[in-house]
Every structure is written in C-alpha cells, then in structure tokens.
Amino acid sequence: MNSLGNVFSFISKDVVCKIQILENFLSGENGSHYVTIQSMVKYELENDLVDLTKRCSHPESGCRTLLRLHRALRWLELFLERLRTSSEDSKTSVMCSDAYNESLAHHHPWLIRKAVGVAFCALPGRNTFFDVMNAGDHTQVVALLGESLPLISEVYQITEDLYAKNNLLELP
Ligand SMILES: CCCCCCCCCCCCC/C=C/[C@@H](O)[C@H](COP(=O)(O)O)NC(=O)CCCCCCCCCCCCCCC
C-alpha cells in the first residue's frame, strides 16, 4: 500500500496500528491465550475483557480490533475478485469503491467514507496496479489471485461464524 502513494498512508497507519495491538497481546503476559482467534475470543469473553455495547474500560480488546481487520478482509476479498475477473479497460478505482460500498462503508462514518473516496481516485490504473503487486506478469497475477481468493474466503468465513456464534459482530 505504501508504494501506492502518501494518500494511502492514513489507511496503512490504521492497519499497522491494529496489527500492533494484536501483536502486543500475543507477546504480553497472557500471550498464550492469543495464539488462535478461538482462544482469544474465549479468554477475553470469560474474563470480561471486551466492551460489548459501548467503549469504556476495554476500548482496544483483541476481539474488537480483529473485527475491524476482519471487515477489511471482506473488502479485500470483494476487490481482488473484481480485479481477477476484470478486463484491460476496467478501472481499479471503480472496483475498489464498489467493493468498499458493499462492505466496509457500512461501518464507517461519513468523514472516513469521503476520505476513502478521495484515496480511491488516486489509485493507479489496472496495469500499473498489477505491476505494483510485483507478483509476475499479469497472467501470473490473475492465476495467483485465483489460488489465494478461496483461502481468503475460508479465513473470512471461519472468523465470521465464530463472531456470529458469540454475538461479536457489532462490537463498538
Ligand atoms: C489497494 C488500495 C487500498 C485501498 C484500501 C481501501 C480500504 C478502505 C479502508 C478504509 C480505512 C480508513 C481508515 C480508518 C479507519 C478506521 O476509522 C476504521 C475503524 O477503526 P476504529 O473503530 O478503531 O476507529 N478502521 C477500519 O475499518 C480498518 C480498516 C482497515 C483497512 C485495511 C485495508 C487493507 C488494504 C490491504 C491492501 C492490500 C492491497 C493488496 C493488493 C493485492
């Protein structure tokens, strides 16, 4: 993302920050509970470490932090599937914003949606985008996407089911 330009830095900063929160849990004194998503959910819920309705004493629990990344993974899945099936004249900005409007946008306030919309306009065209991905020629990139998308979907679905079972899909 950083090689796409400064306009994306507010997005990548947020992702890095959220990954850091999870890594800190993993390397902290209760790290053994953070080895899997299942053990994290069980541990945080059993020990009242999750703000369920309003952010107060545990504003940055592992569960709510992962939920933000989980929602972003859905965006990524939708976007990469569009990219995989796109034609030479398809616009990355349109693919990106269609995927965004179908997923993450439902969870973002107006101001973030506007800022994200500006970032999408700065996306390079499809060919440059494939080059930036640095995963071989364009046919190879498309093949790679075909292999990785089912794995992304599977990971997404496992987390989605676990969160749904524990009523965690709307954590503040
Ligand atoms: C490739 C183009 C990249 C464009 C990515 C667009 C995705 C839209 C993400 C918009 C995030 C906006 C930034 C702020 C978000 C936060 O307000 C918001 C809520 O957090 P809070 O509850 O702690 O306040 N955070 C989030 O929703 C998490 C956003 C995470 C965004 C992840 C984006 C991942 C991008 C990965 C790109 C990989 C490209 C790979 C190509 C093969």
The ligand as an SDF file (V2000), in Angstrom:
LIG
                    3D

 42 41  0  0  0  0  0  0  0  0999 V2000
   -5.1850   -1.1970   -2.7000 C   0  0  0  0  0  0  0  0  0  0  0  0
   -5.8950    0.0030   -2.3440 C   0  0  0  0  0  0  0  0  0  0  0  0
   -6.0400    0.1230   -0.9160 C   0  0  0  0  0  0  0  0  0  0  0  0
   -7.2570    0.8350   -0.5260 C   0  0  0  0  0  0  0  0  0  0  0  0
   -7.7610    0.2820    0.7470 C   0  0  0  0  0  0  0  0  0  0  0  0
   -9.1260    0.7480    0.9820 C   0  0  0  0  0  0  0  0  0  0  0  0
   -9.8320    0.0540    2.0590 C   0  0  0  0  0  0  0  0  0  0  0  0
  -10.6290    1.0370    2.7990 C   0  0  0  0  0  0  0  0  0  0  0  0
  -10.1430    1.1470    4.1950 C   0  0  0  0  0  0  0  0  0  0  0  0
  -10.5440    2.4190    4.8090 C   0  0  0  0  0  0  0  0  0  0  0  0
   -9.8740    2.6200    6.1130 C   0  0  0  0  0  0  0  0  0  0  0  0
   -9.9440    4.0530    6.5390 C   0  0  0  0  0  0  0  0  0  0  0  0
   -9.0420    4.3860    7.6630 C   0  0  0  0  0  0  0  0  0  0  0  0
   -9.6590    4.4520    9.0270 C   0  0  0  0  0  0  0  0  0  0  0  0
  -10.3110    3.5670    9.5320 C   0  0  0  0  0  0  0  0  0  0  0  0
  -10.8500    3.4900   10.9090 C   0  0  0  0  0  0  0  0  0  0  0  0
  -11.6910    4.5590   11.2380 O   0  0  0  0  0  0  0  0  0  0  0  0
  -11.6040    2.1940   10.9430 C   0  0  0  0  0  0  0  0  0  0  0  0
  -12.2960    1.9630   12.2540 C   0  0  0  0  0  0  0  0  0  0  0  0
  -11.3530    1.8140   13.2740 O   0  0  0  0  0  0  0  0  0  0  0  0
  -11.7540    2.2170   14.7740 P   0  0  0  0  0  0  0  0  0  0  0  0
  -13.0470    1.5420   15.1000 O   0  0  0  0  0  0  0  0  0  0  0  0
  -10.5840    1.7520   15.6210 O   0  0  0  0  0  0  0  0  0  0  0  0
  -11.8920    3.7180   14.7820 O   0  0  0  0  0  0  0  0  0  0  0  0
  -10.6740    1.1340   10.6500 N   0  0  0  0  0  0  0  0  0  0  0  0
  -11.0050    0.1210    9.8230 C   0  0  0  0  0  0  0  0  0  0  0  0
  -12.1210   -0.0210    9.3650 O   0  0  0  0  0  0  0  0  0  0  0  0
   -9.9130   -0.8480    9.4620 C   0  0  0  0  0  0  0  0  0  0  0  0
   -9.5110   -0.5180    8.0670 C   0  0  0  0  0  0  0  0  0  0  0  0
   -8.5020   -1.4240    7.5600 C   0  0  0  0  0  0  0  0  0  0  0  0
   -8.2490   -1.1470    6.1180 C   0  0  0  0  0  0  0  0  0  0  0  0
   -7.4880   -2.2690    5.5370 C   0  0  0  0  0  0  0  0  0  0  0  0
   -7.0940   -2.0470    4.1590 C   0  0  0  0  0  0  0  0  0  0  0  0
   -6.2390   -3.1820    3.7540 C   0  0  0  0  0  0  0  0  0  0  0  0
   -5.6260   -2.8950    2.4840 C   0  0  0  0  0  0  0  0  0  0  0  0
   -4.7970   -4.0060    2.0260 C   0  0  0  0  0  0  0  0  0  0  0  0
   -4.3890   -3.6220    0.6710 C   0  0  0  0  0  0  0  0  0  0  0  0
   -3.7040   -4.7020    0.0360 C   0  0  0  0  0  0  0  0  0  0  0  0
   -3.6820   -4.4750   -1.3900 C   0  0  0  0  0  0  0  0  0  0  0  0
   -3.2240   -5.7420   -1.9400 C   0  0  0  0  0  0  0  0  0  0  0  0
   -3.3410   -5.8560   -3.3390 C   0  0  0  0  0  0  0  0  0  0  0  0
   -3.0080   -7.2160   -3.6440 C   0  0  0  0  0  0  0  0  0  0  0  0
  1  2  1  0
  2  3  1  0
  3  4  1  0
  4  5  1  0
  5  6  1  0
  6  7  1  0
  7  8  1  0
  8  9  1  0
  9 10  1  0
 10 11  1  0
 11 12  1  0
 12 13  1  0
 13 14  1  0
 14 15  2  0
 15 16  1  0
 16 17  1  0
 16 18  1  0
 18 19  1  0
 18 25  1  0
 19 20  1  0
 20 21  1  0
 21 22  2  0
 21 23  1  0
 21 24  1  0
 25 26  1  0
 26 27  2  0
 26 28  1  0
 28 29  1  0
 29 30  1  0
 30 31  1  0
 31 32  1  0
 32 33  1  0
 33 34  1  0
 34 35  1  0
 35 36  1  0
 36 37  1  0
 37 38  1  0
 38 39  1  0
 39 40  1  0
 40 41  1  0
 41 42  1  0
M  END
$$$$
